[in-house]
């Protein structure tokens, strides 16, 4: 079993309220899958259901919660 990739992101990279899009622009075109939004708002970490990439907020980063 291979180890899954971990991508650390900043709050500025989020594409919505606590979400990040996967696949991300750094992934190879051949390995893409349908675009999904991974929710990081609960514990600062989320996993893509397609490729298993784990997205994690960098240490000290906060998700802006506002309406």
PDB file with one MODEL, atoms N, CA, C and O in Angstrom:
MODEL        1
ATOM      1  N   UNK A   1       0.851  -1.177   0.000  1.00  0.00           N
ATOM      2  CA  UNK A   1       0.000   0.000   0.000  1.00  0.00           C
ATOM      3  C   UNK A   1       0.894   1.237   0.000  1.00  0.00           C
ATOM      4  O   UNK A   1       1.845   1.323   0.777  1.00  0.00           O
ATOM      5  N   UNK A   2       0.580   2.209  -0.888  1.00  0.00           N
ATOM      6  CA  UNK A   2       1.407   3.402  -0.961  1.00  0.00           C
ATOM      7  C   UNK A   2       0.891   4.477  -0.016  1.00  0.00           C
ATOM      8  O   UNK A   2      -0.292   4.522   0.319  1.00  0.00           O
ATOM      9  N   UNK A   3       1.807   5.337   0.403  1.00  0.00           N
ATOM     10  CA  UNK A   3       1.454   6.421   1.298  1.00  0.00           C
ATOM     11  C   UNK A   3       0.767   7.528   0.494  1.00  0.00           C
ATOM     12  O   UNK A   3       1.215   7.865  -0.603  1.00  0.00           O
ATOM     13  N   UNK A   4      -0.303   8.088   1.026  1.00  0.00           N
ATOM     14  CA  UNK A   4      -1.039   9.130   0.329  1.00  0.00           C
ATOM     15  C   UNK A   4      -0.330  10.471   0.473  1.00  0.00           C
ATOM     16  O   UNK A   4       0.351  10.732   1.464  1.00  0.00           O
ATOM     17  N   UNK A   5      -0.507  11.310  -0.536  1.00  0.00           N
ATOM     18  CA  UNK A   5       0.088  12.636  -0.524  1.00  0.00           C
ATOM     19  C   UNK A   5      -0.595  13.520   0.510  1.00  0.00           C
ATOM     20  O   UNK A   5      -1.803  13.419   0.726  1.00  0.00           O
ATOM     21  N   UNK A   6       0.186  14.385   1.146  1.00  0.00           N
ATOM     22  CA  UNK A   6      -0.349  15.381   2.068  1.00  0.00           C
ATOM     23  C   UNK A   6       0.009  16.742   1.491  1.00  0.00           C
ATOM     24  O   UNK A   6       1.177  17.024   1.223  1.00  0.00           O
ATOM     25  N   UNK A   7      -1.002  17.584   1.302  1.00  0.00           N
ATOM     26  CA  UNK A   7      -0.798  18.919   0.758  1.00  0.00           C
ATOM     27  C   UNK A   7      -1.172  19.926   1.835  1.00  0.00           C
ATOM     28  O   UNK A   7      -2.316  19.965   2.289  1.00  0.00           O
ATOM     29  N   UNK A   8      -0.200  20.743   2.244  1.00  0.00           N
ATOM     30  CA  UNK A   8      -0.479  21.782   3.225  1.00  0.00           C
ATOM     31  C   UNK A   8      -0.891  23.043   2.476  1.00  0.00           C
ATOM     32  O   UNK A   8      -0.240  23.450   1.514  1.00  0.00           O
ATOM     33  N   UNK A   9      -1.983  23.655   2.931  1.00  0.00           N
ATOM     34  CA  UNK A   9      -2.515  24.847   2.276  1.00  0.00           C
ATOM     35  C   UNK A   9      -2.658  25.990   3.269  1.00  0.00           C
ATOM     36  O   UNK A   9      -2.752  25.777   4.478  1.00  0.00           O
ATOM     37  N   UNK A  10      -2.672  27.202   2.739  1.00  0.00           N
ATOM     38  CA  UNK A  10      -2.921  28.381   3.566  1.00  0.00           C
ATOM     39  C   UNK A  10      -4.394  28.751   3.463  1.00  0.00           C
ATOM     40  O   UNK A  10      -5.094  28.294   2.559  1.00  0.00           O
ATOM     41  N   UNK A  11      -4.855  29.565   4.374  1.00  0.00           N
ATOM     42  CA  UNK A  11      -6.249  30.015   4.340  1.00  0.00           C
ATOM     43  C   UNK A  11      -6.536  30.777   3.050  1.00  0.00           C
ATOM     44  O   UNK A  11      -7.659  30.730   2.547  1.00  0.00           O
ATOM     45  N   UNK A  12      -5.545  31.477   2.507  1.00  0.00           N
ATOM     46  CA  UNK A  12      -5.722  32.241   1.275  1.00  0.00           C
ATOM     47  C   UNK A  12      -5.960  31.340   0.063  1.00  0.00           C
ATOM     48  O   UNK A  12      -6.534  31.786  -0.930  1.00  0.00           O
ATOM     49  N   UNK A  13      -5.530  30.086   0.129  1.00  0.00           N
ATOM     50  CA  UNK A  13      -5.701  29.155  -0.981  1.00  0.00           C
ATOM     51  C   UNK A  13      -7.077  28.484  -1.006  1.00  0.00           C
ATOM     52  O   UNK A  13      -7.426  27.829  -1.988  1.00  0.00           O
ATOM     53  N   UNK A  14      -7.844  28.639   0.046  1.00  0.00           N
ATOM     54  CA  UNK A  14      -9.170  28.020   0.098  1.00  0.00           C
ATOM     55  C   UNK A  14     -10.076  28.639  -0.951  1.00  0.00           C
ATOM     56  O   UNK A  14      -9.996  29.840  -1.208  1.00  0.00           O
ATOM     57  N   UNK A  15     -10.948  27.821  -1.569  1.00  0.00           N
ATOM     58  CA  UNK A  15     -11.815  28.305  -2.630  1.00  0.00           C
ATOM     59  C   UNK A  15     -13.244  28.556  -2.184  1.00  0.00           C
ATOM     60  O   UNK A  15     -14.131  28.762  -3.013  1.00  0.00           O
ATOM     61  N   UNK A  16     -13.463  28.539  -0.922  1.00  0.00           N
ATOM     62  CA  UNK A  16     -14.784  28.778  -0.378  1.00  0.00           C
ATOM     63  C   UNK A  16     -14.678  28.718   1.129  1.00  0.00           C
ATOM     64  O   UNK A  16     -13.575  28.710   1.675  1.00  0.00           O
ATOM     65  N   UNK A  17     -15.810  28.676   1.808  1.00  0.00           N
ATOM     66  CA  UNK A  17     -15.773  28.648   3.278  1.00  0.00           C
ATOM     67  C   UNK A  17     -15.223  27.329   3.819  1.00  0.00           C
ATOM     68  O   UNK A  17     -15.983  26.413   4.134  1.00  0.00           O
ATOM     69  N   UNK A  18     -13.901  27.240   3.924  1.00  0.00           N
ATOM     70  CA  UNK A  18     -13.265  26.048   4.477  1.00  0.00           C
ATOM     71  C   UNK A  18     -13.082  24.905   3.511  1.00  0.00           C
ATOM     72  O   UNK A  18     -12.884  23.771   3.945  1.00  0.00           O
ATOM     73  N   UNK A  19     -13.142  25.161   2.200  1.00  0.00           N
ATOM     74  CA  UNK A  19     -12.983  24.082   1.227  1.00  0.00           C
ATOM     75  C   UNK A  19     -11.850  24.363   0.249  1.00  0.00           C
ATOM     76  O   UNK A  19     -11.522  25.514  -0.039  1.00  0.00           O
ATOM     77  N   UNK A  20     -11.262  23.282  -0.254  1.00  0.00           N
ATOM     78  CA  UNK A  20     -10.204  23.342  -1.255  1.00  0.00           C
ATOM     79  C   UNK A  20     -10.582  22.385  -2.379  1.00  0.00           C
ATOM     80  O   UNK A  20     -11.148  21.322  -2.124  1.00  0.00           O
ATOM     81  N   UNK A  21     -10.276  22.755  -3.616  1.00  0.00           N
ATOM     82  CA  UNK A  21     -10.618  21.910  -4.761  1.00  0.00           C
ATOM     83  C   UNK A  21      -9.539  20.858  -5.003  1.00  0.00           C
ATOM     84  O   UNK A  21      -8.346  21.129  -4.864  1.00  0.00           O
ATOM     85  N   UNK A  22      -9.968  19.679  -5.361  1.00  0.00           N
ATOM     86  CA  UNK A  22      -9.073  18.598  -5.775  1.00  0.00           C
ATOM     87  C   UNK A  22      -9.635  18.048  -7.080  1.00  0.00           C
ATOM     88  O   UNK A  22     -10.846  17.843  -7.158  1.00  0.00           O
ATOM     89  N   UNK A  23      -8.841  17.800  -8.095  1.00  0.00           N
ATOM     90  CA  UNK A  23      -7.386  17.847  -8.101  1.00  0.00           C
ATOM     91  C   UNK A  23      -6.878  19.279  -8.053  1.00  0.00           C
ATOM     92  O   UNK A  23      -7.541  20.213  -8.503  1.00  0.00           O
ATOM     93  N   UNK A  24      -5.685  19.424  -7.496  1.00  0.00           N
ATOM     94  CA  UNK A  24      -5.099  20.765  -7.401  1.00  0.00           C
ATOM     95  C   UNK A  24      -4.229  21.027  -8.625  1.00  0.00           C
ATOM     96  O   UNK A  24      -3.848  20.085  -9.319  1.00  0.00           O
ATOM     97  N   UNK A  25      -3.908  22.292  -8.903  1.00  0.00           N
ATOM     98  CA  UNK A  25      -3.158  22.642 -10.113  1.00  0.00           C
ATOM     99  C   UNK A  25      -1.782  21.990 -10.222  1.00  0.00           C
ATOM    100  O   UNK A  25      -1.236  21.914 -11.322  1.00  0.00           O
ATOM    101  N   UNK A  26      -1.209  21.523  -9.127  1.00  0.00           N
ATOM    102  CA  UNK A  26       0.119  20.906  -9.162  1.00  0.00           C
ATOM    103  C   UNK A  26       0.086  19.439  -9.563  1.00  0.00           C
ATOM    104  O   UNK A  26       1.134  18.841  -9.804  1.00  0.00           O
ATOM    105  N   UNK A  27      -1.111  18.850  -9.637  1.00  0.00           N
ATOM    106  CA  UNK A  27      -1.218  17.427  -9.989  1.00  0.00           C
ATOM    107  C   UNK A  27      -1.037  17.250 -11.492  1.00  0.00           C
ATOM    108  O   UNK A  27      -1.427  18.114 -12.278  1.00  0.00           O
ATOM    109  N   UNK A  28      -0.448  16.135 -11.882  1.00  0.00           N
ATOM    110  CA  UNK A  28      -0.239  15.837 -13.296  1.00  0.00           C
ATOM    111  C   UNK A  28      -1.583  15.667 -13.999  1.00  0.00           C
ATOM    112  O   UNK A  28      -2.513  15.082 -13.443  1.00  0.00           O
ATOM    113  N   UNK A  29      -1.680  16.182 -15.225  1.00  0.00           N
ATOM    114  CA  UNK A  29      -2.934  16.138 -15.968  1.00  0.00           C
ATOM    115  C   UNK A  29      -3.455  14.714 -16.146  1.00  0.00           C
ATOM    116  O   UNK A  29      -4.665  14.492 -16.099  1.00  0.00           O
ATOM    117  N   UNK A  30      -2.562  13.751 -16.348  1.00  0.00           N
ATOM    118  CA  UNK A  30      -2.992  12.374 -16.568  1.00  0.00           C
ATOM    119  C   UNK A  30      -3.647  11.748 -15.342  1.00  0.00           C
ATOM    120  O   UNK A  30      -4.385  10.771 -15.466  1.00  0.00           O
ATOM    121  N   UNK A  31      -3.386  12.298 -14.170  1.00  0.00           N
ATOM    122  CA  UNK A  31      -3.900  11.671 -12.955  1.00  0.00           C
ATOM    123  C   UNK A  31      -5.123  12.380 -12.389  1.00  0.00           C
ATOM    124  O   UNK A  31      -5.491  12.157 -11.236  1.00  0.00           O
ATOM    125  N   UNK A  32      -5.752  13.230 -13.188  1.00  0.00           N
ATOM    126  CA  UNK A  32      -6.888  13.985 -12.669  1.00  0.00           C
ATOM    127  C   UNK A  32      -8.144  13.135 -12.564  1.00  0.00           C
ATOM    128  O   UNK A  32      -8.246  12.067 -13.167  1.00  0.00           O
ATOM    129  N   UNK A  33      -9.081  13.623 -11.799  1.00  0.00           N
ATOM    130  CA  UNK A  33     -10.379  12.990 -11.585  1.00  0.00           C
ATOM    131  C   UNK A  33     -11.410  14.103 -11.564  1.00  0.00           C
ATOM    132  O   UNK A  33     -11.023  15.270 -11.637  1.00  0.00           O
ATOM    133  N   UNK A  34     -12.697  13.810 -11.469  1.00  0.00           N
ATOM    134  CA  UNK A  34     -13.683  14.892 -11.397  1.00  0.00           C
ATOM    135  C   UNK A  34     -13.365  15.837 -10.238  1.00  0.00           C
ATOM    136  O   UNK A  34     -12.900  15.407  -9.182  1.00  0.00           O
ATOM    137  N   UNK A  35     -13.619  17.116 -10.449  1.00  0.00           N
ATOM    138  CA  UNK A  35     -13.325  18.126  -9.423  1.00  0.00           C
ATOM    139  C   UNK A  35     -14.281  17.968  -8.242  1.00  0.00           C
ATOM    140  O   UNK A  35     -15.499  17.894  -8.406  1.00  0.00           O
ATOM    141  N   UNK A  36     -13.699  17.919  -7.067  1.00  0.00           N
ATOM    142  CA  UNK A  36     -14.475  17.846  -5.830  1.00  0.00           C
ATOM    143  C   UNK A  36     -13.925  18.884  -4.862  1.00  0.00           C
ATOM    144  O   UNK A  36     -12.785  19.330  -4.997  1.00  0.00           O
ATOM    145  N   UNK A  37     -14.739  19.264  -3.891  1.00  0.00           N
ATOM    146  CA  UNK A  37     -14.304  20.202  -2.870  1.00  0.00           C
ATOM    147  C   UNK A  37     -14.159  19.448  -1.563  1.00  0.00           C
ATOM    148  O   UNK A  37     -15.094  18.802  -1.091  1.00  0.00           O
ATOM    149  N   UNK A  38     -12.967  19.541  -0.987  1.00  0.00           N
ATOM    150  CA  UNK A  38     -12.645  18.844   0.253  1.00  0.00           C
ATOM    151  C   UNK A  38     -12.831  19.829   1.408  1.00  0.00           C
ATOM    152  O   UNK A  38     -12.252  20.915   1.405  1.00  0.00           O
ATOM    153  N   UNK A  39     -13.635  19.444   2.388  1.00  0.00           N
ATOM    154  CA  UNK A  39     -13.975  20.306   3.517  1.00  0.00           C
ATOM    155  C   UNK A  39     -12.892  20.232   4.598  1.00  0.00           C
ATOM    156  O   UNK A  39     -12.610  19.160   5.132  1.00  0.00           O
ATOM    157  N   UNK A  40     -12.294  21.378   4.911  1.00  0.00           N
ATOM    158  CA  UNK A  40     -11.269  21.456   5.951  1.00  0.00           C
ATOM    159  C   UNK A  40     -11.783  22.174   7.193  1.00  0.00           C
ATOM    160  O   UNK A  40     -11.020  22.400   8.132  1.00  0.00           O
ATOM    161  N   UNK A  41     -13.064  22.536   7.213  1.00  0.00           N
ATOM    162  CA  UNK A  41     -13.579  23.411   8.263  1.00  0.00           C
ATOM    163  C   UNK A  41     -13.756  22.739   9.625  1.00  0.00           C
ATOM    164  O   UNK A  41     -13.852  23.438  10.634  1.00  0.00           O
ATOM    165  N   UNK A  42     -13.802  21.431   9.684  1.00  0.00           N
ATOM    166  CA  UNK A  42     -14.065  20.775  10.962  1.00  0.00           C
ATOM    167  C   UNK A  42     -12.823  20.627  11.830  1.00  0.00           C
ATOM    168  O   UNK A  42     -12.848  20.962  13.014  1.00  0.00           O
ATOM    169  N   UNK A  43     -11.745  20.130  11.251  1.00  0.00           N
ATOM    170  CA  UNK A  43     -10.536  19.949  12.057  1.00  0.00           C
ATOM    171  C   UNK A  43      -9.267  20.404  11.335  1.00  0.00           C
ATOM    172  O   UNK A  43      -8.156  20.054  11.734  1.00  0.00           O
ATOM    173  N   UNK A  44      -9.445  21.192  10.264  1.00  0.00           N
ATOM    174  CA  UNK A  44      -8.287  21.704   9.533  1.00  0.00           C
ATOM    175  C   UNK A  44      -7.673  20.700   8.591  1.00  0.00           C
ATOM    176  O   UNK A  44      -6.571  20.914   8.087  1.00  0.00           O
ATOM    177  N   UNK A  45      -8.381  19.589   8.339  1.00  0.00           N
ATOM    178  CA  UNK A  45      -7.853  18.536   7.481  1.00  0.00           C
ATOM    179  C   UNK A  45      -9.005  17.824   6.786  1.00  0.00           C
ATOM    180  O   UNK A  45     -10.087  17.675   7.354  1.00  0.00           O
ATOM    181  N   UNK A  46      -8.767  17.386   5.556  1.00  0.00           N
ATOM    182  CA  UNK A  46      -9.763  16.628   4.821  1.00  0.00           C
ATOM    183  C   UNK A  46      -9.093  15.761   3.778  1.00  0.00           C
ATOM    184  O   UNK A  46      -7.959  16.019   3.378  1.00  0.00           O
ATOM    185  N   UNK A  47      -9.801  14.725   3.337  1.00  0.00           N
ATOM    186  CA  UNK A  47      -9.235  13.755   2.402  1.00  0.00           C
ATOM    187  C   UNK A  47     -10.106  13.654   1.163  1.00  0.00           C
ATOM    188  O   UNK A  47     -11.329  13.564   1.260  1.00  0.00           O
ATOM    189  N   UNK A  48      -9.466  13.671  -0.007  1.00  0.00           N
ATOM    190  CA  UNK A  48     -10.191  13.542  -1.265  1.00  0.00           C
ATOM    191  C   UNK A  48     -10.744  12.125  -1.396  1.00  0.00           C
ATOM    192  O   UNK A  48     -10.002  11.157  -1.224  1.00  0.00           O
ATOM    193  N   UNK A  49     -12.053  11.988  -1.701  1.00  0.00           N
ATOM    194  CA  UNK A  49     -12.630  10.653  -1.836  1.00  0.00           C
ATOM    195  C   UNK A  49     -12.179   9.905  -3.088  1.00  0.00           C
ATOM    196  O   UNK A  49     -12.326   8.685  -3.158  1.00  0.00           O
ATOM    197  N   UNK A  50     -11.631  10.614  -4.077  1.00  0.00           N
ATOM    198  CA  UNK A  50     -11.177   9.965  -5.307  1.00  0.00           C
ATOM    199  C   UNK A  50      -9.736   9.471  -5.216  1.00  0.00           C
ATOM    200  O   UNK A  50      -9.467   8.288  -5.427  1.00  0.00           O
ATOM    201  N   UNK A  51      -8.807  10.382  -4.900  1.00  0.00           N
ATOM    202  CA  UNK A  51      -7.383  10.023  -4.967  1.00  0.00           C
ATOM    203  C   UNK A  51      -6.736   9.827  -3.607  1.00  0.00           C
ATOM    204  O   UNK A  51      -5.600   9.359  -3.522  1.00  0.00           O
ATOM    205  N   UNK A  52      -7.450  10.182  -2.536  1.00  0.00           N
ATOM    206  CA  UNK A  52      -6.910   9.984  -1.198  1.00  0.00           C
ATOM    207  C   UNK A  52      -5.946  11.052  -0.731  1.00  0.00           C
ATOM    208  O   UNK A  52      -5.388  10.943   0.361  1.00  0.00           O
ATOM    209  N   UNK A  53      -5.735  12.097  -1.546  1.00  0.00           N
ATOM    210  CA  UNK A  53      -4.851  13.180  -1.119  1.00  0.00           C
ATOM    211  C   UNK A  53      -5.424  13.838   0.126  1.00  0.00           C
ATOM    212  O   UNK A  53      -6.614  14.150   0.187  1.00  0.00           O
ATOM    213  N   UNK A  54      -4.568  14.045   1.112  1.00  0.00           N
ATOM    214  CA  UNK A  54      -4.984  14.699   2.350  1.00  0.00           C
ATOM    215  C   UNK A  54      -4.601  16.177   2.244  1.00  0.00           C
ATOM    216  O   UNK A  54      -3.455  16.512   1.945  1.00  0.00           O
ATOM    217  N   UNK A  55      -5.570  17.046   2.491  1.00  0.00           N
ATOM    218  CA  UNK A  55      -5.332  18.489   2.513  1.00  0.00           C
ATOM    219  C   UNK A  55      -5.366  18.934   3.966  1.00  0.00           C
ATOM    220  O   UNK A  55      -6.267  18.567   4.719  1.00  0.00           O
ATOM    221  N   UNK A  56      -4.373  19.731   4.352  1.00  0.00           N
ATOM    222  CA  UNK A  56      -4.243  20.151   5.747  1.00  0.00           C
ATOM    223  C   UNK A  56      -3.869  21.630   5.781  1.00  0.00           C
ATOM    224  O   UNK A  56      -3.014  22.082   5.019  1.00  0.00           O
ATOM    225  N   UNK A  57      -4.515  22.372   6.668  1.00  0.00           N
ATOM    226  CA  UNK A  57      -4.139  23.770   6.863  1.00  0.00           C
ATOM    227  C   UNK A  57      -2.745  23.826   7.483  1.00  0.00           C
ATOM    228  O   UNK A  57      -2.422  23.049   8.382  1.00  0.00           O
ATOM    229  N   UNK A  58      -1.932  24.748   6.995  1.00  0.00           N
ATOM    230  CA  UNK A  58      -0.601  24.935   7.574  1.00  0.00           C
ATOM    231  C   UNK A  58      -0.735  25.393   9.016  1.00  0.00           C
ATOM    232  O   UNK A  58      -1.720  26.034   9.381  1.00  0.00           O
ATOM    233  N   UNK A  59       0.245  25.070   9.824  1.00  0.00           N
ATOM    234  CA  UNK A  59       0.236  25.441  11.244  1.00  0.00           C
ATOM    235  C   UNK A  59       0.035  26.938  11.404  1.00  0.00           C
ATOM    236  O   UNK A  59       0.696  27.739  10.742  1.00  0.00           O
ATOM    237  N   UNK A  60      -0.881  27.307  12.285  1.00  0.00           N
ATOM    238  CA  UNK A  60      -1.149  28.705  12.561  1.00  0.00           C
ATOM    239  C   UNK A  60      -2.194  29.342  11.667  1.00  0.00           C
ATOM    240  O   UNK A  60      -2.641  30.454  11.948  1.00  0.00           O
ATOM    241  N   UNK A  61      -2.600  28.663  10.587  1.00  0.00           N
ATOM    242  CA  UNK A  61      -3.605  29.204   9.669  1.00  0.00           C
ATOM    243  C   UNK A  61      -4.995  29.021  10.267  1.00  0.00           C
ATOM    244  O   UNK A  61      -5.271  28.019  10.927  1.00  0.00           O
ATOM    245  N   UNK A  62      -5.860  29.992  10.030  1.00  0.00           N
ATOM    246  CA  UNK A  62      -7.230  29.939  10.517  1.00  0.00           C
ATOM    247  C   UNK A  62      -8.187  30.109   9.342  1.00  0.00           C
ATOM    248  O   UNK A  62      -7.917  30.870   8.413  1.00  0.00           O
ATOM    249  N   UNK A  63      -9.296  29.400   9.393  1.00  0.00           N
ATOM    250  CA  UNK A  63     -10.344  29.527   8.393  1.00  0.00           C
ATOM    251  C   UNK A  63     -11.239  30.685   8.812  1.00  0.00           C
ATOM    252  O   UNK A  63     -11.732  30.725   9.939  1.00  0.00           O
ATOM    253  N   UNK A  64     -11.443  31.621   7.900  1.00  0.00           N
ATOM    254  CA  UNK A  64     -12.322  32.760   8.194  1.00  0.00           C
ATOM    255  C   UNK A  64     -13.776  32.293   8.166  1.00  0.00           C
ATOM    256  O   UNK A  64     -14.247  31.782   7.150  1.00  0.00           O
ATOM    257  N   UNK A  65     -14.471  32.464   9.258  1.00  0.00           N
ATOM    258  CA  UNK A  65     -15.881  32.113   9.345  1.00  0.00           C
ATOM    259  C   UNK A  65     -16.672  33.412   9.364  1.00  0.00           C
ATOM    260  O   UNK A  65     -16.620  34.170  10.332  1.00  0.00           O
ATOM    261  N   UNK A  66     -17.391  33.654   8.305  1.00  0.00           N
ATOM    262  CA  UNK A  66     -18.174  34.881   8.268  1.00  0.00           C
ATOM    263  C   UNK A  66     -19.340  34.767   7.318  1.00  0.00           C
ATOM    264  O   UNK A  66     -19.314  33.977   6.375  1.00  0.00           O
ATOM    265  N   UNK A  67     -20.343  35.544   7.566  1.00  0.00           N
ATOM    266  CA  UNK A  67     -21.528  35.543   6.705  1.00  0.00           C
ATOM    267  C   UNK A  67     -21.853  36.963   6.363  1.00  0.00           C
ATOM    268  O   UNK A  67     -22.817  37.220   5.643  1.00  0.00           O
TER     269      UNK A  67
ENDMDL
END
